[in-house]
Amino acid sequence: MKKRVSMILVLILFSAAAILAQSYRGRIQGQVTDQSSAVVVGASVTLLNVNTGLQATRQTSGTGVYLFELLDPGTYKITVEAAGFNTFIQENIILQASNDITVNAVLRPGAVQQSVTVTETPTTVQFTSSNQNITLNATLATETPRYDRNPFKLTLLAPEAINTRGEMLPFLSWSANSVDLGGGTNLKNDIEVDGSPVGLGHKYSYPPNMDAVESVSVSQNSTDAEFGHSAGGLITATTKSGTNQWHGSAYYLGRYPWLNAIADRTTMGTNSTRQNMIGGTFGNPIIKNKLFNFVSIEYWKVGAPGSFVTTVPTAAERGGDFSHSYNVDGSLRTIYDPWSTVVDPNTGAVTRQPFPGNIIPPNRLDPLAVQLMNAMWAPNNPGDNITGVNNFKKSYTDAWNYWNWSDRIDYNINDKWKVWGRASGYHTTDIYSNPTPNNSELYVPTGTYRTAQQYAADLVWIVNEKTIVDFHGSYHNVVDAYVSTPLPSPGWASLWPNNPWYVPYQQASTFVPVYFPDFNIGGNTFGGRGFYWNQRPEGEDFSAKYSHQWGSSILKAGFQLHHAYGPVYVSNTSVFNFPSNTTANSFISPDTLRTGDQFATFLLGALDGSSEMIGGPAPDPHTTTYGFWVQYDWKVNKRLTLNLGLRDEYEKAWSDPDHQLSRGLDLSQPTPQMQANPPQMPAQALQLVGNNFYRWYGMWQWTDNNHPGMWNPPALALAPRAGLALRVNDKTALRLGYARFPIPTEFNFSSGPIPGFEAINFLEPPFFGMTGYQFTAPLLQGVPQQTVSNPYPASNPLVPIIGRAAGPDVGRGGVNLLWYPQNFQKAWNDRFNINLQRQLLGQTVVSATWFMNFGHQHYTQELNAIDPRLEEQYQTALAANVPNPFYQYLNPVVFPGPLRNQPTVSLGSLLVPYPQYGPLFEIGACCTLEHYNQIQLQVQKPFSRGLNFLFGYVYTRDRLQINNFNDSTYYLNQFQWQDSDQPHHRLNVAGTYELPFGRGRHFMSSSKADGILGGWRVTPVLQYISGDFPRFGNMIVTGNPCISNPTPQRWFNTAAFQPIPSNTYVLRQNPLQFSCLTGPSFWNLDASVAKEFHILEGFTGQLKVTAYNALNNLNRRDPDTNIYSSTFGQARYQGSPGGTFGAQGAYEYVSGRQVELGFKIFW
């Protein structure tokens, strides 16, 4: 509490630390000339904010230029006066966030008392800026149908914005940054509210509610050096401010099941959404023209439908009888005994014995598996086909509450100083219900606890007519927790009553609840939900900016400071995997299309080497970034403006106060004890790799006082910027821009190459030594080495986690490790845009753009792998058991890992350069190349005469280098170009149209006609996305996989694909994807119809009906590309546009039609 109070005081005094706060404000500038085009020097230009009454005056320079900088969004009026000329007045200047509006004044000779007034809104063509951005105004922000009411998802109205994940609601902390703005900005955008960054790593803190939003600005490329701390994308939401008018709104929005269509026609899930939302906004003057307040509040009470689809065993299968378990072709699914596996030492042939009658004898059933199977529930449908897949489908309702509040105060102290401050926050909780009919312990309901706060303040000092200084500070935090009800006492002892094998890891997991373990049976989760997280990051931010008008040009410079920190627990406390492979015909390329069953594997309790225990405390990473920038906007002449800038960001490496983070494994340092007493490697291994192959090197490096960071950060991260804006004529501009964006390490985001990580990033950093990751022992020549009743036996007990006391010996003994390079190099993007803007009638602006991104992205390098050529040559012979050279080797201090307890190992596991370790990976190596090209066409009309609209179309092609096409390219770190799997075509249309009837309209303006026909407004949003490119695993492809008439039951030619033969190792040769094979396209129409009516003087009511997926279109997800699946080649299920993280299915809102009723009063 003391810390929070201190922070708020610091913010009030404007000496806080801050996260690269950047300008959301706009600029109005222009040139004053007479009718002969001669410049008018010393003219008085007065700017009036119509809403607040605040005004400022400037004198035109020696070139006739004036400038008003750092202006809040709003409506303005300009008055130009000069001796000997009539007064010039320009009204209806609508300034949106980050806009740069040019208002040139032509003065006529005459008396000052006479005036020429222009009421037509000035053009919004950008004549002096080369930035590539789009601003969505208040009308679009307020009226656009968005089921999630998330202002940051308004970015999806811009077709260049690609949604990448399913989290859409405002309190889901992934949602705002799960947008790719071209060239790898997904999860790496700068997200701001009122110029205050709200991003914390790839997540974010506070989203304003939609009715409090003035506008949303989306920047794909910025040549202004002020903008950085991202991969190139910037999304800014600007909130409303109080004015001299008392204004506000109160509203209710509701959704009811009886109004809705079926949620999912492919599973017949009912649309049980019941949602009630109430809220309001209120803005008012406290002191006219001086002090203003704006407050907003919103509350949701929601019951949202969910669908639980899984596969459960039949009554016979629960008892071990698989005599009626079939494959998709009608043949019997044969169950093999994994303990009967035999590898012929001469031929390498693998044989297993099937269970007689396809029935597992009762004495072979694992006792814990039998106990858990008693909690299993029965199927409630036959399944999707004869295999019984998806034979349990159940709809349920997820209930939750959501509160969002914000209060902003603006104070115009005097002509020199103005200040604003805002306090905002949200809070929500939810818990899933248990959809199983017997309230089974094998389904553990899991929910979330989420809350966030932001406190921001800004101070503007107008030093003189030409110089302005701006100070900005903020503090924000977020709690994002995914939790279940902890397992009551005695905890895991209720499952393993006489075998406390798990105690070493649970003791090391301080402050981590004990949950029911996760049993993953054939890819379906039973029991605990697996991954849990409880992340509580915080951020502090400060920036200072200097702006000076220098003749007709503008010089800006600034400093920015960002600090982020906080505990970020993310972990899978346990997972026990039971794949069908284990009971299939072989353990090498098994034929799981016809043999093996996951429930047979479970009943036997058979564990291969994929099950894992994770234990340890939560990391507390810290990062600090310093930004310095200078920008010169040089107005060369009336037509040409050059934008020149340079930015540098110095970012400290991730660290923590207790030095519990590590710098990684130093493979250049020898291990003295191993070099003095090297292990005796088996002769079979030496025959294959030679006597000089092995390297007894490796010392783990912890952070310390001398090296507090996880790597050595680069001293410079220069980001040059350059652009030009050419005024072709008064309606047309040609703009070219270039910007480099070094990508902050806070946005590092890598897929985990080893199990146990959701991903590797600032909010889930590598924490080896403090966190233990130990797998069950692998199969030895196809034979399991443990069962679920005793998963970590004496031959592979859990190794105690001792933290920093392990010193340089972390990981030695077969543990998987990964780390960042010590001489870390940032990834970066070079972004280019060529843009032509033209204003047409009705203030409509047409914009055509060619956008390019040349990216240099991080990749992962494998350092301890077997040469795939050996696997191709020797095949199953590498599965032979050999004496373990590390069995009881040295002592448990120097060699602590699980390898020391295993008497035998497979021959193949010893054919790596560092056999004393498990797989080793260097993540964040630099750099692979990406080439991104996009053609954009955009038409935008601001709201006037009852109409506004936004049309956008993009065509995208993206190629990038990969090193993991197959095992050989990964081993050799060889790169090849790969086309992206993203869709090529995207089209969006959005708009609002007020029907021209009733009071103040063109037709039928009488009061009676107005009551019936007046005040109607329609707002449609249409989106189309072409199909993405489904990706395939390693298989044999012959012939053409594409067909001319794909259907949901046969999307491609499945006969062109064959599985890899059993008992055979084959390198991938088939492509990842096919240019002729795309998934289902996506199109959707959301629309609202509203009727406004007069209530009292100054009060207006509105009734609104909104339909999401108004035409009830069924969009399907990508076809199943798993060749071992019984639904291979079928696009059976409802889905949504394919995205960065995989096949279509969960990346944007998708449902049958939902109807929302709304009532609003505003004044």
PEFENSUL-V412173 format. One record per pair of residues at least 24 apart in sequence whose C-alpha atoms are under 6 Angstrom apart, sorted by the first residue. I is the first residue (numbers start at 1). J is the second residue. Records with the same first field share a line. If there is no record, write none. Layout:
I: J, J
This chain:
11: 473
16: 473, 542
17: 540, 541, 542
18: 473, 474, 540, 541, 542, 561, 562
19: 197, 540, 541, 561, 562
20: 560, 561, 562
21: 195, 196, 197, 543
22: 195
23: 195
24: 97, 98, 195
25: 70, 71, 72, 97, 98
26: 70, 71, 97, 98, 99, 100
27: 68, 69, 71, 100
28: 68, 100, 101, 102
29: 66, 67, 102
30: 65, 66, 102, 103, 104
31: 64, 65, 104
32: 64, 104, 105, 106
33: 106
34: 106, 107
39: 64
40: 64
43: 81, 82
44: 80, 81
45: 79, 80
46: 78, 79
47: 77, 78
48: 76, 77
49: 76
50: 75, 76
51: 243
52: 243, 244, 289
53: 289
58: 465
65: 552
73: 97
84: 109, 110, 111
85: 109, 110, 111, 112
86: 110, 111, 112, 114, 115
87: 112, 115
88: 115, 116
89: 117
90: 117, 118
91: 119
92: 121
93: 121
127: 725, 727, 733
128: 641, 725
129: 725
130: 723, 724, 725, 735, 736, 737
131: 221, 222, 223
132: 219, 220, 221
133: 218, 219, 220
134: 217, 218
135: 216, 217
136: 215, 216
137: 215
138: 214, 215
142: 211
149: 210
151: 210
152: 176
159: 952, 986, 987, 988
164: 1139, 1140, 1147
165: 1147
166: 1146, 1147, 1148
173: 203, 204
174: 203
181: 220, 233
183: 853, 932
185: 231
188: 230, 231, 747
189: 230, 233, 234
190: 230, 234
191: 235
192: 236
193: 236, 237, 238
194: 238
201: 746, 747, 762
202: 747
205: 452, 477, 478
206: 452
212: 239, 240
213: 238, 239, 240
214: 238, 239, 240
223: 721, 722, 739
225: 629, 631, 645, 646, 647
229: 744
230: 743
231: 741, 743
232: 741
241: 294
242: 283, 284, 292, 293, 294
243: 284, 285
244: 285, 288
246: 283, 284
247: 282, 283, 1163
248: 281, 282, 283, 1162, 1163
249: 280, 281, 1161, 1162
250: 279, 280, 1160, 1161
251: 278, 279, 1159, 1160
252: 277, 278, 1158, 1159
253: 277, 1157, 1158
254: 1156, 1157
255: 1156
259: 1155
260: 1153, 1154, 1155
261: 1152, 1153
262: 1152
263: 1151, 1152
266: 1133
269: 395
272: 305
273: 303, 304, 305
274: 302, 303
275: 301, 302, 303
276: 300, 301
290: 411, 412
291: 410, 411
292: 409, 410
293: 408, 409
294: 407, 408
295: 406, 407
296: 405, 406
297: 404, 405
298: 403, 404
299: 402, 403
300: 401, 402
301: 401
302: 399, 400
303: 397, 398, 399
304: 397, 398
305: 396, 397
306: 395, 396, 397
307: 394, 395
308: 393, 394
309: 390, 392, 393
310: 390, 392
311: 389, 390, 391, 392
320: 359, 360
321: 359
322: 358, 359
323: 358
326: 387
327: 387, 594
328: 386, 387, 1126
333: 594, 595
334: 595
335: 583, 596
336: 583, 584
338: 583, 783
339: 783
341: 782
348: 876, 877
365: 603, 604
366: 603, 604, 605
368: 789
369: 603
375: 440
398: 432
400: 429, 430
401: 428
402: 427, 428
403: 427
416: 461, 462
417: 460, 461
418: 459, 460
419: 458, 459
420: 457, 458
421: 456, 457
422: 455, 456
423: 454, 455
424: 453, 454
425: 452, 453
426: 451, 452
427: 451
442: 526, 527
443: 526, 527
444: 527, 528
446: 483, 484
447: 482, 483
448: 481, 482, 483
449: 481
450: 479, 480
451: 478, 479
452: 477, 478
453: 477
466: 548, 549
467: 547, 548
468: 547
469: 545, 546
470: 544, 545
471: 543, 544
472: 542, 543
473: 541, 542
474: 540, 541
475: 539, 540
476: 538, 539
477: 537, 538
478: 536
479: 535, 536
480: 534, 535
481: 533, 534
482: 532, 533
483: 532
486: 513, 514, 515
487: 514, 515, 516
504: 800
505: 615
508: 616
509: 615, 616, 617
510: 617
517: 574
518: 575
519: 575, 576
520: 576, 577
521: 578, 598
522: 578, 579, 598
530: 572
531: 571, 572
532: 570, 571
533: 569, 570
534: 569
535: 568, 569
536: 566, 567, 568
537: 565, 566
538: 564, 565, 566
539: 563, 564
552: 635
553: 633, 634, 635
554: 632, 633
555: 631, 632
556: 630, 631
557: 629, 630
558: 628, 629
559: 627, 628
560: 626, 627
561: 625, 626
562: 624, 625
563: 623, 624
564: 622, 623
565: 621, 622
566: 620
567: 619, 620
568: 618, 619, 763
569: 618
573: 614
574: 612, 613
575: 611, 612
576: 611
577: 611
578: 602
587: 782
588: 1063
589: 1062, 1063
590: 1062
592: 1124
593: 1124
605: 787, 788
606: 787
607: 784, 786, 787
608: 778, 779, 784
609: 776, 777, 778
611: 775, 776
612: 774, 775
613: 773, 774
614: 772, 773
615: 771, 772
616: 770, 771
620: 656
621: 654, 655, 656
622: 654, 655, 656
623: 652, 654
624: 651, 652
625: 650, 651
626: 650
639: 726, 727
640: 725, 726
641: 724, 725
642: 723, 724
643: 722, 723, 724
644: 721, 722
645: 720, 721
646: 719, 720, 721
647: 718, 719
648: 717, 718
649: 717
653: 709, 710, 711, 713
654: 709, 710
655: 708, 709
659: 703, 704
661: 767
662: 701, 702, 703, 710
663: 701, 702, 703, 710, 711
664: 700, 701, 819
665: 699, 700
666: 698, 699
667: 697, 698
669: 697, 698
670: 697, 698
671: 697, 698
679: 885
680: 885
681: 885
694: 913
695: 913, 914
699: 808
700: 808, 810
711: 822
712: 822, 823
713: 824
731: 838, 839
732: 837, 838
733: 836, 837
734: 835, 836
735: 834, 835
736: 833, 834
737: 832, 833
738: 831, 832
739: 830, 831
740: 829, 830
741: 828, 829
742: 828
743: 827, 828
769: 803, 810
770: 803
781: 879, 880
795: 901, 902
796: 898, 901
809: 894
812: 895, 897, 916, 917
813: 895, 896, 897, 898, 899, 916, 917
814: 897, 899, 916, 917, 918
815: 917, 918
816: 918, 919, 920
817: 920
818: 920, 921, 922
819: 922, 923
820: 922, 923, 924
827: 856, 857
828: 856
829: 854, 855
830: 854
844: 940, 941
845: 939, 940
846: 938, 939
847: 937, 938
848: 936, 937
849: 935, 936
850: 934, 935
851: 933, 934
852: 932, 933
853: 932
854: 930, 931
855: 929, 930
856: 927, 928, 929
857: 927, 928
858: 924, 925, 926, 927
859: 924, 925
860: 922, 923
861: 921, 922
862: 921
863: 920, 921
864: 912, 919, 920
865: 912
866: 911, 912
868: 968
872: 1065
875: 1065
878: 907, 908
879: 906, 907
880: 906, 907
881: 905, 906
882: 906, 907
928: 961
929: 960, 961
930: 959, 960
931: 958, 959
932: 958
933: 957
946: 993, 994
947: 992, 993
948: 991, 992
949: 990, 991
950: 989, 990
951: 988, 989
952: 987, 988
953: 986, 987
954: 985, 986
955: 984, 985
956: 984
966: 1068
981: 1028, 1029
982: 1028
983: 1026, 1027, 1028
985: 1025, 1026
986: 1024, 1025
987: 1023, 1024
988: 1022, 1023
989: 1021, 1022
990: 1020, 1021
991: 1019
992: 1018, 1019
993: 1017, 1018
1015: 1091, 1092
1016: 1090, 1091
1017: 1089, 1090
1018: 1088, 1089
1019: 1087, 1088
1020: 1086, 1087
1021: 1085, 1086
1022: 1084, 1085
1023: 1083, 1084
1024: 1082, 1083
1025: 1081, 1082
1026: 1081
1027: 1078, 1079, 1080, 1081
1028: 1078, 1079, 1138
1029: 1078, 1079
1031: 1072, 1073
1032: 1072, 1121
1034: 1068
1035: 1059, 1060
1042: 1077
1048: 1130, 1131, 1132
1049: 1130
1050: 1129, 1130
1051: 1129, 1130
1052: 1129
1079: 1118
1082: 1115
1084: 1109
1085: 1109, 1110
1086: 1110
1098: 1163
1099: 1162, 1163
1100: 1161, 1162
1101: 1160, 1161
1102: 1159, 1160
1103: 1158, 1159
1104: 1157, 1158
1105: 1156, 1157
1106: 1155, 1156
1107: 1154, 1155
1108: 1153, 1154
1109: 1153
1110: 1153
1112: 1152, 1153
1117: 1144, 1145
1118: 1143, 1144
